[in-house]
């Protein structure tokens, strides 16, 4: 299984675009992060990707797990994040959300 590898220097908007593209193509999305900064960027990317996808009738959620990985000959603990896709009953537009909030 391949993972989107996210680092502390990854652009959340770029990662979000990759997530949204894979989701729209029906490809399973799994991410791997090592370190708090990388996890932070990955979670921001998921939030941004939700904003891209909800208007198209898709929503996503995620589940993190720990994994031991070897990097440069050293054993490190990574966070792996599985992204799950949910189909909404109808696409949500900004007009629908504004009237629902009023």
N, C-alpha and C positions, 0 to 999 in steps of 0.2 A: 504494500500500500504506500502510495506517495503522499508526502506532506508538503504543505506550503510552509516553508521555513521562515519564521518571522524573527527579526532581531530588534534590538532597542533602537536601531537607526532606520528601521523600515518606515516608510511613509504610510500612515493609516489609510489615507485616501487611495493610494495605489493598491494596497492589500485588499481594501474594500471592493475596488473594481475587479480584482481577480476573483474574489469570493462571489460577487454578483454574476460575473461571466460564467463561472463554473456551475453555479446554481441554475442559471437560465439554460445552460447546455445539458443539464441533467447529470452532471458529474459529481460524485461524492466529494465533499470538502472536508479535509482534515488538516489541522495546523500543528506545528511543533515550535515551541518557544523554550529557550533556556535563559533564565534570569527574569527578575521582576520587570525590568524595562521592556523586555520583549513581550511578556504577558500583557503589560499595559498597552502596548501598540496593537496587539492582536485583538484585545477586547474593544478598543476604540474602533478598529477596522470592522468588527462585527456590528457595532452600533451604526456605523456609517452605511454598511451594506444593507442593513434592515431598511434604512431610509431610501435606498435605491430600489429595493425589491417590493416593499409594501404597495406602492402605487401600481405594480404589475400584477397584484393578486397573490404574491408569494410572501411568506414571512419565514424567518429563520430563528432558531434557538441553538444553544450550544451546551456541551457537557465536557468538562475538563477531566483528565486523568493524569496520574504521574507515570513516568516511564524512565527507565535507566538507559542512557545512551552513552556511546563512547565518542569523545571529541578529542582529537589530538593525542590519542593513547590514554586519556583520562576518562574515568567513569563520572558522568554528570547526571543530575536529575533534570528531566525536561517535563514541561507541561504539554500534553497533547490535547487539542481541542477538536472534538467532533462537532460538525455543524449539521443540524437537522432542518429539513425544509417542510414547511406547512403551507398548504394551499388555502387561501382565504375564500370565503363564499363569493365575494365580489371585490374587484379592485377598489382600493380606497383612494379617493381624490382629496385634494386639500379642501375643496368646497364641502365635501361630506364631513370632514373632521371639524371644520369651523362651525358648521351648523349643529353638530352634535355637542360641541362644547358650550354653546350659547344657552 
